[in-house]
Structure formats: C-alpha cells, structure tokens
C-alpha cells in the first residue's frame, strides 16, 4: 500500500514523549503524546491528518483501539521479523490510540 498522502511516525516507546509536527501545507500543527505503561497510549491533538504509525514492539499486541473502539485486523499489522506494529489511519475522531499488550 502506498504511503502517499500519509504522515509517517516511527515510534520507539519509552516512558512519555511528545512530538509536534508543523505541516508544510500551512494547515497548522499536530501533536502526538506517547505514554508507555501497561498499555501503550498514543494521543493526537491539533490538525487531523492521515497517518501511519510504525511502533517498535517486541511482541504482537492483543489488540489495538482507536477512540475507544477496537480496530479491525485489516487496519493494523504486526511485522514479526522486524518487531514493528504498523497502524494505518486515514480518518479519526479524537485520535486516542491504545495498544493492548
């Protein structure tokens, strides 16, 4: 699948981190807060943009939720060889992810 039109975030979870992206199309900023605990929480705020999350993770998650709803398996995949969780999202309401371990 093509990544054209998607912003890609490569995430190596470690405690709590914040990323801020200023969009080159002058539409504003998007912030992403990553909190690594029993579950991995990712919270977007600001301008909504289609995105791909590539998350370093040693095991396949039990599930992935977006805005409180389970994402179907066709919306995410786990690359066992590279230990990466890949989530592709073109639309979201709040942008609140939870990766269940």
C-alpha positions as CSV (number, residue, x, y, z in Angstrom):
1,X,0.0,0.0,0.0
2,X,1.2,3.4,-0.8
3,X,2.1,5.9,1.9
4,X,1.4,8.9,-0.4
5,X,-0.7,11.5,1.5
6,X,0.1,9.9,4.9
7,X,2.4,11.3,7.6
8,X,4.6,8.5,9.0
9,X,5.6,8.4,12.6
10,X,8.3,6.0,13.7
11,X,7.9,5.4,17.4
12,X,10.3,3.8,19.9
13,X,8.2,3.8,23.1
14,X,10.0,4.9,26.3
15,X,8.0,6.3,29.2
16,X,6.4,9.6,28.0
17,X,7.3,11.5,24.9
18,X,5.7,14.3,22.9
19,X,6.1,15.0,19.1
20,X,4.9,18.2,17.4
21,X,4.7,18.4,13.6
22,X,4.3,21.7,11.8
23,X,2.6,20.8,8.4
24,X,4.3,22.2,5.3
25,X,0.9,22.9,3.7
26,X,0.5,25.6,6.4
27,X,-2.6,23.9,7.8
28,X,-1.2,24.1,11.4
29,X,0.3,21.6,13.8
30,X,-0.3,18.1,15.1
31,X,0.9,16.9,18.5
32,X,1.4,13.3,19.5
33,X,1.8,12.2,23.1
34,X,3.1,8.7,23.6
35,X,2.8,7.1,27.1
36,X,4.4,3.7,27.6
37,X,2.9,1.7,30.5
38,X,0.8,-1.5,30.9
39,X,-0.7,-0.5,27.6
40,X,0.8,1.9,25.1
41,X,-1.3,5.1,24.7
42,X,-0.9,7.5,21.8
43,X,-2.9,10.7,21.8
44,X,-3.2,13.1,18.8
45,X,-4.3,16.7,19.1
46,X,-4.4,19.6,16.7
47,X,-4.8,19.3,12.9
48,X,-6.1,15.8,11.8
49,X,-4.0,14.2,9.1
50,X,-3.9,10.7,7.7
51,X,-1.0,8.9,9.2
52,X,0.9,5.7,9.5
53,X,2.3,4.6,12.9
54,X,5.3,2.3,12.9
55,X,5.8,1.3,16.5
56,X,8.8,-0.8,17.9
57,X,7.3,-3.6,19.9
58,X,8.8,-7.0,20.8
59,X,5.5,-8.9,20.6
60,X,2.3,-8.8,18.7
61,X,-0.4,-6.8,20.5
62,X,-3.6,-8.4,21.8
63,X,-5.5,-5.6,20.1
64,X,-5.4,-2.0,19.0
65,X,-8.1,0.5,19.9
66,X,-8.8,3.9,18.4
67,X,-11.1,6.3,20.2
68,X,-12.4,3.6,22.4
69,X,-13.2,1.1,19.6
70,X,-11.3,-2.0,18.6
71,X,-9.6,-1.5,15.2
72,X,-10.3,-4.4,12.8
73,X,-7.2,-6.5,11.9
74,X,-7.2,-5.0,8.4
75,X,-6.3,-1.6,9.9
76,X,-3.1,-2.8,11.6
77,X,-0.5,-5.5,11.2
78,X,2.5,-6.8,13.2
79,X,5.8,-7.5,11.4
80,X,7.3,-10.3,13.5
81,X,10.6,-10.2,11.6
82,X,11.2,-6.5,12.3
83,X,9.2,-6.3,15.6
84,X,7.1,-3.5,14.4
85,X,3.4,-2.7,14.8
86,X,2.1,-0.8,11.8
87,X,-1.2,1.1,12.0
88,X,-2.6,3.0,9.0
89,X,-5.3,5.6,9.7
90,X,-6.9,8.0,7.2
91,X,-9.7,9.3,9.4
92,X,-10.2,9.6,13.2
93,X,-12.5,11.4,15.6
94,X,-10.3,12.1,18.7
95,X,-7.0,10.3,17.8
96,X,-6.7,8.3,21.0
97,X,-5.0,5.0,20.5
98,X,-4.4,2.2,23.0
99,X,-2.2,-0.8,22.1
100,X,-3.2,-3.8,24.3
101,X,-0.3,-5.9,25.3
